[in-house]
Amino acid sequence: MEGAYKDGLLKGKFYLPMVAWPRHQEALRNQFTIAVQDMVVGKMTPEQVAKSLDSKLQEMEKK
């Protein structure tokens, strides 16, 4: 995980195809933005970010 952070994120080498998410794009995009901001300031770990997206998707699927 540290390699992905140092060699990917910090160097601007990442690809997140949010436009390819087949459903609930707007809700997932909002959740992602909030969670990544929380990760940057130390409130969440990368694992928690991923889990929050999974939770948001489950929430949206119930609607």
N, C-alpha and C positions, 0 to 999 in steps of 0.2 A: 504494500500500500504506500509506503514511504517513497518508493521509486516512482510510482505513478504521480504522486504529489510533486516531487522535486523535478522529475524529468518531463512530466506532462503538464500539469496545471500551472506551475510556476513559470514554465517556459512558453506557455500559451499553446501547447500542443495537445488539444483535446477536441473531441467531436461529440456533441450531444444532439442527436437528431430528434429534437422535440416535435418537429413538424411531422415526423413519421409515427408518432404515438397514435394508434388507431382510434382511440376513444378518450373522452374527457381531457382533451388537450389543454384547455384553459385552466381547469382546476389543478391538473398536475403541474403545469408550468408555474402557476402561482405558488403551489406548495414547494416546488423545487427552488424557486427564487428565495423564499423565506428560509428554507432549511439550509441552503448554501450560505446565506448571509449569517445565519446562526453558527454554522461551522467555522466561518472565517473569524468570528470574534470569540470562538472557543466554547460556545454554548452547546454544540453538538459534535459528535464524531461522524466520520464518513459513513460508518455503519448505521448510525441513527438517522442520517439523511436518507439513506436507502430505505430503511424501515418506515420512515414517515411517508415516503412516496408509495410504498406498498399499502400502508394504512389508508392513505387518501384514495387510492384506486379501489380498495375494498369498500370504502364509504360510498364512493360514487356509484359503484356497481349495485348497491342496495337501493338506490333511488329509482 
